[in-house]
């Protein structure tokens, strides 16, 4: 079986690990240094939220947390490439994208704390609920994209109307049948969707080389649409590549598959121990490509900012983390009967009957307790 060497793979990069700006024949970052400073802030705050949430889980305050440590550039670059009407279907670790779209970090923690089903406003934020079932969100995204196209929100030439949909997935999800089915329908119906794959090298403990003999972005050709691999630790390149793919979708030219080549520096989730299946040398190799340090190096070497800027960002991130901890520890227990309100937009008679039965059952415990005291 013939394997593809690294020399045969094109990787879009606009900012080197050392913080030097470079050019690419097709893609260009059109933003200014103020925008890059904003990306740096986004990434630092995202990492601080991630670190705080991991600590809260270790202290027993969250049932689970899926870290995005090391993937901040992939998430911020793509999140900041969207227009106001674009819609996101995430997995369960797109905390940086959620930050970009205005989802309150405490809402994410409430879900992992088990006191909330994910109650952020999906219409206002354009950020769908987290999806735990691996790859299922790609089907949701394509279905939504097909609806957007049929509603006349694609290819009109009106930048305030034309809409794209972006589905996030990991490298492991590409081995799921749902993803293949989603890409078949996306191609067949020319759906305005971007498949954004964060290839972080590991599907829990399964390495990438056991999942695919070719780079993931090349799979798109078999479905009939373009694929591109971008340096997922380069926030400028991610923004440029994603912006073009989203505009292609909005214009009515169909789907694109983006492989953001990055690395999960932490565990798959807090239930995982990566030291059991990967070498520490591999982790250290990728630490040298840290997406935050890359932008910090650029801002420093170009003289765009001084030390006070970095201190101010760190202080803001700490304030966000401190408030996040306070909100997490003071979250009220849920009212379990509200579960029935979250199933359909219009509650059915059958669900009302179920809710009444549940409430009667729940009340019986209080009655039993009162009887015992009497």
C-alpha positions, 0 to 999 in steps of 0.5 A: 500500500502506497503512503503519502510522504510529508513532502507531498502534502501542501500545508497553508502557513502564513505565520511560522512557529518563530513568529515570522510572517510569510506569503502564500500563493493563494491565501493571504491574511488581510487583517491588520495588527489590531486584529492580530492583537485581538486574536492573541487576547482571544486565545489567551482567554480561551486557554485560561477558561480551559485551564480553569475548567480542568482544575474545577473538574479535578476538584470535583466541581465538574463531571467531565471536561474536554480540553482544547489545549493547543487548538486555540488557533484553529478555533479562534481563527475559524471563529473570527472568519464568520459573518454575522449570519453564519451558523456553527455545529460544534463537537464538545470542545469548541470552547474558543469558537463559543467565545468568539460567538458570544456564548457565556463560558459559564453556560458551557460549564453548567452542561459539564456540571450536570445542572443544565442541558445547554441553554445558551441562545442558539439563535442569537449566538448562532452556535448550536448545542454541543454534540457528544455523539461522535460525528452526528453534528455533521449530519445536523449541519448539512441538513441545516445548510440544505434548508438555508439554501432552499430558503433563498439565503445562498448565492444572492449576492447580498452579504447581509443575507447569504449564509454558510454553515460550519461543522466542526469535527475531529480526526477520529470522527472522520472514521464514523459513517455519519461523517461520510453520509454527511459529505455525500449529501453535502456534495449531492445537494451542493450544500453551503457547508464547511467541514472543519476538521481539527486533526489533533493527531489522536482519536483518544488513544488511536493515532492518526496513521491507523485511521487514514493512509492519506492526509484527511483533506484529500478525502474530500476529492472523493466526495467531489469538493475541495479539501485543504490542509492548513497549519492549525497552530497558525491563527492567521492562516486558519482565518484566511483559509476558513474565510475563503471556504465560507465565502465559497459556500455563501456564494452557492459553490458548495462545500469545502473540507478544511483539515486544521493540522494541530495537536492536542497537548492535553488529555482527550478529556479529563477521564483520559491519561495520554501518558499511557499511549503517547511519548512525552517527546512528542508533546514537547515537539508540539509545544515548540509550535504553541499557537499562542507563543507564535503570535506573541513572538510576532507581536514582540519582534514586530514592535506592535506591542510592549510588555504592558499589553501582555500583562493586561491580557493576562490580567483580563484572562485571570478576571474571566477565570475568577468570575467563571469559578464563582459562577460555577460554584454558585450554580443552582440545582436544576428543576428536573421537570424542565427536561420536558420543555427541552424536547420540542418547540411545542410540547406535545400532549404525550410529553405533558402527560409524562411530565405530570406523571414525573412531577407526581412521582417526584412529589411522593418523596416529599410526602413520604419524608413528611410522613416519616417525620410525623 
